[in-house]
């Protein structure tokens, strides 16, 4: 696939005095694409604060370097403005990261991942979504670079602006198509689930055959769901029994203490 990249104006905001003009421009937009970046962590349990928030229109993308300017009140007010549609991917995580820097009440923020199934798409990654909608590829080579560096490289700036711009394009493209009915979405999800289970079973069967073991008969999806439901019922039953036994033991202990007194 050909590679797509944002070709508009990219403006880096790394000084507090630049914020007002940037937010003024963004405040005139009806809809923008949003993404955030943080310094990558390669250790479990260690997470770094949001370093960059990028906000794109079709013509311009602002890169707010939060490690340099913090989370300005003007920017928090922008995300709380109900008159401007903000579009993102896995947007809840992005918003939560921003709110940890300065609290605000988000308004009119749309997460594409919550919409795509209604249009017959089950892939959730930005790269795959963009490829499905436009048959073009987005480069992710800069994803794991250090976003807290003193200066953004041109490659980082282009990557960051492309991600924000891409969410905007995907959302607008989805709106051009008719949504599926809820029954159609349910059937699509079920079909995908069956396909994934079948693929996993094929892998397991191949491993068993390599060990000289004949694979056992497979359960249908309905049988698997019924089996899982029975296991959940049994687990709930055992939990109730433990709770009942614990309460009985507590009552017996209380009676013994009362009798001793």
NUSE-748074 format. One record per residue (C-alpha): residue number from 1; x negated, y negated, z. Coordinates in nm, 2 decimals. Each point is the difference from the previous one (the first is absolute). Last residue first. Layout:
<nodes>
<node><nr>NUM</nr><u>X</u><v>Y</v><w>Z</w></node>
...
</nodes>
This chain:
<nodes>
<node><nr>261</nr><u>1.87</u><v>1.45</v><w>7.93</w></node>
<node><nr>260</nr><u>-0.09</u><v>0.33</v><w>-0.14</w></node>
<node><nr>259</nr><u>0.35</u><v>0.06</v><w>-0.14</w></node>
<node><nr>258</nr><u>-0.02</u><v>-0.34</v><w>-0.19</w></node>
<node><nr>257</nr><u>-0.34</u><v>0.09</v><w>-0.14</w></node>
<node><nr>256</nr><u>0.12</u><v>0.33</v><w>-0.11</w></node>
<node><nr>255</nr><u>0.31</u><v>-0.15</v><w>-0.16</w></node>
<node><nr>254</nr><u>-0.21</u><v>-0.26</v><w>-0.20</w></node>
<node><nr>253</nr><u>-0.23</u><v>0.28</v><w>-0.12</w></node>
<node><nr>252</nr><u>0.30</u><v>0.20</v><w>-0.12</w></node>
<node><nr>251</nr><u>0.14</u><v>-0.31</v><w>-0.18</w></node>
<node><nr>250</nr><u>-0.33</u><v>-0.06</v><w>-0.17</w></node>
<node><nr>249</nr><u>-0.02</u><v>0.36</v><w>-0.11</w></node>
<node><nr>248</nr><u>0.35</u><v>-0.01</v><w>-0.14</w></node>
<node><nr>247</nr><u>-0.09</u><v>-0.33</v><w>-0.19</w></node>
<node><nr>246</nr><u>-0.31</u><v>0.17</v><w>-0.14</w></node>
<node><nr>245</nr><u>0.19</u><v>0.31</v><w>-0.11</w></node>
<node><nr>244</nr><u>0.26</u><v>-0.22</v><w>-0.17</w></node>
<node><nr>243</nr><u>-0.27</u><v>-0.20</v><w>-0.18</w></node>
<node><nr>242</nr><u>-0.17</u><v>0.32</v><w>-0.11</w></node>
<node><nr>241</nr><u>0.32</u><v>0.15</v><w>-0.13</w></node>
<node><nr>240</nr><u>0.09</u><v>-0.32</v><w>-0.18</w></node>
<node><nr>239</nr><u>-0.35</u><v>0.00</v><w>-0.17</w></node>
<node><nr>238</nr><u>0.04</u><v>0.37</v><w>-0.09</w></node>
<node><nr>237</nr><u>0.34</u><v>-0.08</v><w>-0.17</w></node>
<node><nr>236</nr><u>-0.15</u><v>-0.30</v><w>-0.19</w></node>
<node><nr>235</nr><u>-0.28</u><v>0.23</v><w>-0.13</w></node>
<node><nr>234</nr><u>0.25</u><v>0.27</v><w>-0.10</w></node>
<node><nr>233</nr><u>0.21</u><v>-0.26</v><w>-0.19</w></node>
<node><nr>232</nr><u>-0.32</u><v>-0.13</v><w>-0.17</w></node>
<node><nr>231</nr><u>-0.10</u><v>0.35</v><w>-0.10</w></node>
<node><nr>230</nr><u>0.35</u><v>0.06</v><w>-0.14</w></node>
<node><nr>229</nr><u>-0.02</u><v>-0.32</v><w>-0.21</w></node>
<node><nr>228</nr><u>-0.34</u><v>0.11</v><w>-0.13</w></node>
<node><nr>227</nr><u>0.15</u><v>0.33</v><w>-0.11</w></node>
<node><nr>226</nr><u>0.30</u><v>-0.16</v><w>-0.16</w></node>
<node><nr>225</nr><u>-0.23</u><v>-0.24</v><w>-0.19</w></node>
<node><nr>224</nr><u>-0.22</u><v>0.29</v><w>-0.12</w></node>
<node><nr>223</nr><u>0.30</u><v>0.20</v><w>-0.11</w></node>
<node><nr>222</nr><u>0.14</u><v>-0.30</v><w>-0.19</w></node>
<node><nr>221</nr><u>-0.34</u><v>-0.07</v><w>-0.16</w></node>
<node><nr>220</nr><u>-0.01</u><v>0.37</v><w>-0.11</w></node>
<node><nr>219</nr><u>-0.22</u><v>0.23</v><w>0.20</w></node>
<node><nr>218</nr><u>-0.29</u><v>0.17</v><w>-0.18</w></node>
<node><nr>217</nr><u>-0.07</u><v>0.37</v><w>0.00</w></node>
<node><nr>216</nr><u>-0.33</u><v>0.10</v><w>0.16</w></node>
<node><nr>215</nr><u>-0.33</u><v>-0.04</v><w>-0.19</w></node>
<node><nr>214</nr><u>-0.19</u><v>0.33</v><w>-0.08</w></node>
<node><nr>213</nr><u>-0.33</u><v>-0.01</v><w>0.17</w></node>
<node><nr>212</nr><u>-0.33</u><v>0.08</v><w>-0.18</w></node>
<node><nr>211</nr><u>-0.18</u><v>-0.30</v><w>0.15</w></node>
<node><nr>210</nr><u>0.01</u><v>-0.18</v><w>-0.33</w></node>
<node><nr>209</nr><u>0.37</u><v>0.09</v><w>-0.01</w></node>
<node><nr>208</nr><u>0.06</u><v>-0.18</v><w>0.33</w></node>
<node><nr>207</nr><u>-0.18</u><v>-0.32</v><w>-0.12</w></node>
<node><nr>206</nr><u>0.21</u><v>0.00</v><w>-0.32</w></node>
<node><nr>205</nr><u>0.32</u><v>0.04</v><w>0.19</w></node>
<node><nr>204</nr><u>-0.09</u><v>-0.29</v><w>0.23</w></node>
<node><nr>203</nr><u>-0.06</u><v>-0.22</v><w>-0.31</w></node>
<node><nr>202</nr><u>0.32</u><v>0.11</v><w>-0.16</w></node>
<node><nr>201</nr><u>0.19</u><v>-0.06</v><w>0.32</w></node>
<node><nr>200</nr><u>-0.13</u><v>-0.36</v><w>0.02</w></node>
<node><nr>199</nr><u>0.11</u><v>-0.07</v><w>-0.36</w></node>
<node><nr>198</nr><u>0.35</u><v>0.15</v><w>0.07</w></node>
<node><nr>197</nr><u>0.03</u><v>-0.22</v><w>0.31</w></node>
<node><nr>196</nr><u>-0.10</u><v>-0.31</v><w>-0.19</w></node>
<node><nr>195</nr><u>0.25</u><v>0.08</v><w>-0.28</w></node>
<node><nr>194</nr><u>0.28</u><v>0.07</v><w>0.25</w></node>
<node><nr>193</nr><u>-0.07</u><v>-0.34</v><w>0.17</w></node>
<node><nr>192</nr><u>0.01</u><v>-0.18</v><w>-0.34</w></node>
<node><nr>191</nr><u>0.33</u><v>0.16</v><w>-0.08</w></node>
<node><nr>190</nr><u>0.14</u><v>-0.10</v><w>0.34</w></node>
<node><nr>189</nr><u>-0.12</u><v>-0.36</v><w>-0.05</w></node>
<node><nr>188</nr><u>0.17</u><v>-0.01</v><w>-0.34</w></node>
<node><nr>187</nr><u>0.32</u><v>0.15</v><w>0.12</w></node>
<node><nr>186</nr><u>0.02</u><v>-0.26</v><w>0.29</w></node>
<node><nr>185</nr><u>-0.07</u><v>-0.28</v><w>-0.25</w></node>
<node><nr>184</nr><u>0.27</u><v>0.12</v><w>-0.23</w></node>
<node><nr>183</nr><u>0.25</u><v>0.03</v><w>0.28</w></node>
<node><nr>182</nr><u>-0.09</u><v>-0.35</v><w>0.11</w></node>
<node><nr>181</nr><u>0.07</u><v>-0.13</v><w>-0.35</w></node>
<node><nr>180</nr><u>-0.29</u><v>-0.10</v><w>-0.21</w></node>
<node><nr>179</nr><u>-0.09</u><v>-0.37</v><w>-0.04</w></node>
<node><nr>178</nr><u>0.02</u><v>-0.17</v><w>-0.34</w></node>
<node><nr>177</nr><u>-0.32</u><v>-0.15</v><w>-0.13</w></node>
<node><nr>176</nr><u>-0.12</u><v>-0.37</v><w>-0.04</w></node>
<node><nr>175</nr><u>-0.03</u><v>-0.03</v><w>0.38</w></node>
<node><nr>174</nr><u>-0.27</u><v>0.26</v><w>0.00</w></node>
<node><nr>173</nr><u>-0.21</u><v>-0.21</v><w>-0.24</w></node>
<node><nr>172</nr><u>0.02</u><v>-0.30</v><w>0.23</w></node>
<node><nr>171</nr><u>-0.11</u><v>0.21</v><w>0.30</w></node>
<node><nr>170</nr><u>-0.29</u><v>0.15</v><w>-0.20</w></node>
<node><nr>169</nr><u>-0.12</u><v>-0.34</v><w>-0.12</w></node>
<node><nr>168</nr><u>0.00</u><v>-0.15</v><w>0.35</w></node>
<node><nr>167</nr><u>-0.18</u><v>0.30</v><w>0.15</w></node>
<node><nr>166</nr><u>-0.26</u><v>-0.03</v><w>-0.28</w></node>
<node><nr>165</nr><u>-0.08</u><v>-0.37</v><w>0.08</w></node>
<node><nr>164</nr><u>-0.09</u><v>0.09</v><w>0.36</w></node>
<node><nr>163</nr><u>-0.23</u><v>0.29</v><w>-0.11</w></node>
<node><nr>162</nr><u>-0.15</u><v>-0.20</v><w>-0.28</w></node>
<node><nr>161</nr><u>-0.09</u><v>-0.29</v><w>0.23</w></node>
<node><nr>160</nr><u>-0.20</u><v>0.23</v><w>0.23</w></node>
<node><nr>159</nr><u>-0.18</u><v>0.17</v><w>-0.28</w></node>
<node><nr>158</nr><u>-0.09</u><v>-0.33</v><w>-0.17</w></node>
<node><nr>157</nr><u>-0.13</u><v>-0.15</v><w>0.33</w></node>
<node><nr>156</nr><u>-0.20</u><v>0.31</v><w>0.09</w></node>
<node><nr>155</nr><u>-0.16</u><v>0.01</v><w>-0.35</w></node>
<node><nr>154</nr><u>-0.09</u><v>-0.37</v><w>0.02</w></node>
<node><nr>153</nr><u>-0.17</u><v>0.08</v><w>0.33</w></node>
<node><nr>152</nr><u>0.16</u><v>-0.14</v><w>0.32</w></node>
<node><nr>151</nr><u>-0.24</u><v>-0.19</v><w>0.22</w></node>
<node><nr>150</nr><u>-0.09</u><v>0.03</v><w>0.37</w></node>
<node><nr>149</nr><u>0.09</u><v>0.36</v><w>-0.01</w></node>
<node><nr>148</nr><u>0.32</u><v>0.10</v><w>0.20</w></node>
<node><nr>147</nr><u>0.16</u><v>0.18</v><w>-0.29</w></node>
<node><nr>146</nr><u>-0.26</u><v>0.27</v><w>0.00</w></node>
<node><nr>145</nr><u>0.05</u><v>0.22</v><w>-0.30</w></node>
<node><nr>144</nr><u>0.23</u><v>0.30</v><w>0.02</w></node>
<node><nr>143</nr><u>0.26</u><v>-0.11</v><w>-0.26</w></node>
<node><nr>142</nr><u>-0.25</u><v>-0.14</v><w>-0.25</w></node>
<node><nr>141</nr><u>0.01</u><v>0.29</v><w>-0.24</w></node>
<node><nr>140</nr><u>0.38</u><v>0.01</v><w>-0.01</w></node>
<node><nr>139</nr><u>0.05</u><v>-0.08</v><w>-0.37</w></node>
<node><nr>138</nr><u>0.36</u><v>-0.04</v><w>-0.11</w></node>
<node><nr>137</nr><u>0.10</u><v>0.22</v><w>-0.30</w></node>
<node><nr>136</nr><u>0.25</u><v>-0.07</v><w>-0.27</w></node>
<node><nr>135</nr><u>0.31</u><v>0.18</v><w>-0.12</w></node>
<node><nr>134</nr><u>0.22</u><v>-0.29</v><w>0.12</w></node>
<node><nr>133</nr><u>0.26</u><v>0.14</v><w>0.24</w></node>
<node><nr>132</nr><u>-0.15</u><v>0.34</v><w>0.06</w></node>
<node><nr>131</nr><u>-0.36</u><v>-0.12</v><w>0.01</w></node>
<node><nr>130</nr><u>0.10</u><v>-0.28</v><w>0.24</w></node>
<node><nr>129</nr><u>0.17</u><v>0.24</v><w>0.23</w></node>
<node><nr>128</nr><u>-0.30</u><v>0.24</v><w>-0.01</w></node>
<node><nr>127</nr><u>-0.25</u><v>-0.27</v><w>0.09</w></node>
<node><nr>126</nr><u>0.23</u><v>-0.15</v><w>0.27</w></node>
<node><nr>125</nr><u>0.05</u><v>0.33</v><w>0.18</w></node>
<node><nr>124</nr><u>0.35</u><v>0.12</v><w>0.08</w></node>
<node><nr>123</nr><u>0.09</u><v>0.26</v><w>-0.26</w></node>
<node><nr>122</nr><u>0.36</u><v>0.10</v><w>0.02</w></node>
<node><nr>121</nr><u>0.14</u><v>-0.20</v><w>-0.29</w></node>
<node><nr>120</nr><u>0.36</u><v>0.06</v><w>-0.12</w></node>
<node><nr>119</nr><u>0.11</u><v>-0.37</v><w>0.03</w></node>
<node><nr>118</nr><u>0.16</u><v>0.04</v><w>0.34</w></node>
<node><nr>117</nr><u>-0.32</u><v>0.18</v><w>0.11</w></node>
<node><nr>116</nr><u>-0.19</u><v>-0.32</v><w>-0.07</w></node>
<node><nr>115</nr><u>0.17</u><v>-0.22</v><w>0.25</w></node>
<node><nr>114</nr><u>-0.14</u><v>0.07</v><w>0.34</w></node>
<node><nr>113</nr><u>-0.35</u><v>0.02</v><w>-0.13</w></node>
<node><nr>112</nr><u>0.04</u><v>-0.35</v><w>-0.16</w></node>
<node><nr>111</nr><u>0.02</u><v>-0.16</v><w>0.34</w></node>
<node><nr>110</nr><u>0.19</u><v>-0.33</v><w>-0.01</w></node>
<node><nr>109</nr><u>-0.06</u><v>-0.29</v><w>0.24</w></node>
<node><nr>108</nr><u>0.29</u><v>-0.25</v><w>0.01</w></node>
<node><nr>107</nr><u>-0.08</u><v>-0.11</v><w>0.36</w></node>
<node><nr>106</nr><u>-0.28</u><v>0.08</v><w>0.24</w></node>
<node><nr>105</nr><u>0.03</u><v>-0.12</v><w>0.36</w></node>
<node><nr>104</nr><u>-0.33</u><v>-0.14</v><w>0.10</w></node>
<node><nr>103</nr><u>-0.29</u><v>0.09</v><w>0.24</w></node>
<node><nr>102</nr><u>-0.35</u><v>-0.11</v><w>-0.09</w></node>
<node><nr>101</nr><u>-0.30</u><v>0.23</v><w>-0.05</w></node>
<node><nr>100</nr><u>0.19</u><v>0.32</v><w>0.10</w></node>
<node><nr>99</nr><u>0.28</u><v>-0.13</v><w>-0.22</w></node>
<node><nr>98</nr><u>-0.23</u><v>0.03</v><w>-0.31</w></node>
<node><nr>97</nr><u>-0.07</u><v>0.36</v><w>0.07</w></node>
<node><nr>96</nr><u>0.37</u><v>0.07</v><w>0.06</w></node>
<node><nr>95</nr><u>0.08</u><v>-0.16</v><w>-0.33</w></node>
<node><nr>94</nr><u>-0.24</u><v>0.22</v><w>-0.19</w></node>
<node><nr>93</nr><u>0.11</u><v>0.32</v><w>0.17</w></node>
<node><nr>92</nr><u>0.37</u><v>-0.09</v><w>-0.07</w></node>
<node><nr>91</nr><u>-0.09</u><v>-0.07</v><w>-0.36</w></node>
<node><nr>90</nr><u>-0.08</u><v>0.35</v><w>-0.10</w></node>
<node><nr>89</nr><u>-0.02</u><v>-0.17</v><w>-0.34</w></node>
<node><nr>88</nr><u>0.09</u><v>-0.37</v><w>-0.02</w></node>
<node><nr>87</nr><u>0.25</u><v>-0.25</v><w>-0.13</w></node>
<node><nr>86</nr><u>0.07</u><v>-0.34</v><w>0.17</w></node>
<node><nr>85</nr><u>0.33</u><v>-0.17</v><w>-0.11</w></node>
<node><nr>84</nr><u>0.00</u><v>-0.37</v><w>0.09</w></node>
<node><nr>83</nr><u>0.31</u><v>-0.16</v><w>0.15</w></node>
<node><nr>82</nr><u>-0.01</u><v>0.20</v><w>0.32</w></node>
<node><nr>81</nr><u>-0.32</u><v>-0.18</v><w>0.12</w></node>
<node><nr>80</nr><u>-0.16</u><v>0.21</v><w>0.28</w></node>
<node><nr>79</nr><u>-0.29</u><v>0.10</v><w>-0.22</w></node>
<node><nr>78</nr><u>-0.06</u><v>-0.37</v><w>-0.09</w></node>
<node><nr>77</nr><u>0.03</u><v>-0.10</v><w>0.37</w></node>
<node><nr>76</nr><u>-0.29</u><v>0.24</v><w>0.08</w></node>
<node><nr>75</nr><u>-0.20</u><v>-0.16</v><w>-0.27</w></node>
<node><nr>74</nr><u>0.06</u><v>-0.35</v><w>0.12</w></node>
<node><nr>73</nr><u>-0.08</u><v>0.11</v><w>0.36</w></node>
<node><nr>72</nr><u>-0.35</u><v>0.10</v><w>-0.12</w></node>
<node><nr>71</nr><u>-0.11</u><v>0.36</v><w>0.06</w></node>
<node><nr>70</nr><u>-0.37</u><v>-0.02</v><w>0.06</w></node>
<node><nr>69</nr><u>-0.20</u><v>-0.23</v><w>-0.23</w></node>
<node><nr>68</nr><u>-0.33</u><v>0.19</v><w>-0.06</w></node>
<node><nr>67</nr><u>0.09</u><v>0.36</v><w>0.08</w></node>
<node><nr>66</nr><u>0.34</u><v>-0.08</v><w>-0.15</w></node>
<node><nr>65</nr><u>-0.14</u><v>-0.05</v><w>-0.34</w></node>
<node><nr>64</nr><u>0.31</u><v>-0.10</v><w>-0.19</w></node>
<node><nr>63</nr><u>-0.02</u><v>0.10</v><w>-0.37</w></node>
<node><nr>62</nr><u>0.24</u><v>-0.20</v><w>-0.21</w></node>
<node><nr>61</nr><u>0.11</u><v>0.14</v><w>-0.33</w></node>
<node><nr>60</nr><u>0.12</u><v>-0.20</v><w>-0.30</w></node>
<node><nr>59</nr><u>0.19</u><v>0.03</v><w>-0.32</w></node>
<node><nr>58</nr><u>0.25</u><v>0.28</v><w>0.05</w></node>
<node><nr>57</nr><u>0.03</u><v>-0.08</v><w>0.37</w></node>
<node><nr>56</nr><u>-0.24</u><v>0.16</v><w>0.25</w></node>
<node><nr>55</nr><u>-0.06</u><v>0.02</v><w>0.37</w></node>
<node><nr>54</nr><u>-0.31</u><v>0.16</v><w>0.14</w></node>
<node><nr>53</nr><u>-0.06</u><v>0.05</v><w>0.37</w></node>
<node><nr>52</nr><u>-0.35</u><v>0.07</v><w>0.12</w></node>
<node><nr>51</nr><u>-0.18</u><v>0.12</v><w>0.31</w></node>
<node><nr>50</nr><u>0.28</u><v>0.19</v><w>0.17</w></node>
<node><nr>49</nr><u>-0.14</u><v>0.12</v><w>0.33</w></node>
<node><nr>48</nr><u>-0.22</u><v>0.31</v><w>0.02</w></node>
<node><nr>47</nr><u>0.10</u><v>0.35</v><w>0.09</w></node>
<node><nr>46</nr><u>-0.19</u><v>0.26</v><w>0.19</w></node>
<node><nr>45</nr><u>0.19</u><v>0.32</v><w>0.10</w></node>
<node><nr>44</nr><u>-0.18</u><v>0.23</v><w>-0.23</w></node>
<node><nr>43</nr><u>-0.32</u><v>-0.14</v><w>-0.14</w></node>
<node><nr>42</nr><u>-0.07</u><v>-0.11</v><w>-0.35</w></node>
<node><nr>41</nr><u>0.17</u><v>-0.34</v><w>0.03</w></node>
<node><nr>40</nr><u>0.05</u><v>-0.22</v><w>-0.30</w></node>
<node><nr>39</nr><u>0.00</u><v>-0.38</v><w>0.07</w></node>
<node><nr>38</nr><u>0.35</u><v>-0.12</v><w>-0.06</w></node>
<node><nr>37</nr><u>0.20</u><v>-0.09</v><w>-0.31</w></node>
<node><nr>36</nr><u>0.35</u><v>-0.14</v><w>-0.05</w></node>
<node><nr>35</nr><u>0.25</u><v>0.00</v><w>-0.28</w></node>
<node><nr>34</nr><u>0.28</u><v>-0.24</v><w>-0.12</w></node>
<node><nr>33</nr><u>0.19</u><v>-0.06</v><w>-0.32</w></node>
<node><nr>32</nr><u>0.20</u><v>-0.32</v><w>-0.03</w></node>
<node><nr>31</nr><u>0.36</u><v>-0.09</v><w>-0.07</w></node>
<node><nr>30</nr><u>0.20</u><v>-0.33</v><w>-0.02</w></node>
<node><nr>29</nr><u>-0.32</u><v>-0.21</v><w>-0.01</w></node>
<node><nr>28</nr><u>-0.01</u><v>-0.36</v><w>0.13</w></node>
<node><nr>27</nr><u>-0.12</u><v>0.10</v><w>0.34</w></node>
<node><nr>26</nr><u>-0.30</u><v>0.16</v><w>-0.16</w></node>
<node><nr>25</nr><u>-0.12</u><v>-0.33</v><w>-0.13</w></node>
<node><nr>24</nr><u>0.05</u><v>-0.17</v><w>0.34</w></node>
<node><nr>23</nr><u>-0.17</u><v>0.29</v><w>0.17</w></node>
<node><nr>22</nr><u>-0.31</u><v>-0.05</v><w>-0.20</w></node>
<node><nr>21</nr><u>-0.01</u><v>-0.37</v><w>0.05</w></node>
<node><nr>20</nr><u>0.03</u><v>0.03</v><w>0.38</w></node>
<node><nr>19</nr><u>-0.25</u><v>0.28</v><w>0.03</w></node>
<node><nr>18</nr><u>-0.31</u><v>-0.17</v><w>-0.15</w></node>
<node><nr>17</nr><u>-0.07</u><v>-0.21</v><w>0.31</w></node>
<node><nr>16</nr><u>-0.04</u><v>0.32</v><w>0.21</w></node>
<node><nr>15</nr><u>-0.30</u><v>0.12</v><w>-0.22</w></node>
<node><nr>14</nr><u>-0.03</u><v>0.35</v><w>-0.16</w></node>
<node><nr>13</nr><u>0.27</u><v>-0.01</v><w>-0.26</w></node>
<node><nr>12</nr><u>-0.12</u><v>0.17</v><w>-0.31</w></node>
<node><nr>11</nr><u>0.19</u><v>-0.10</v><w>-0.32</w></node>
<node><nr>10</nr><u>0.05</u><v>0.24</v><w>-0.29</w></node>
<node><nr>9</nr><u>0.15</u><v>-0.14</v><w>-0.32</w></node>
<node><nr>8</nr><u>0.16</u><v>0.26</v><w>-0.23</w></node>
<node><nr>7</nr><u>-0.14</u><v>0.31</v><w>-0.16</w></node>
<node><nr>6</nr><u>0.11</u><v>0.26</v><w>0.25</w></node>
<node><nr>5</nr><u>-0.13</u><v>0.33</v><w>-0.11</w></node>
<node><nr>4</nr><u>0.12</u><v>0.29</v><w>-0.21</w></node>
<node><nr>3</nr><u>-0.21</u><v>0.30</v><w>-0.11</w></node>
<node><nr>2</nr><u>0.09</u><v>0.18</v><w>-0.32</w></node>
<node><nr>1</nr><u>0.12</u><v>0.36</v><w>0.06</w></node>
</nodes>
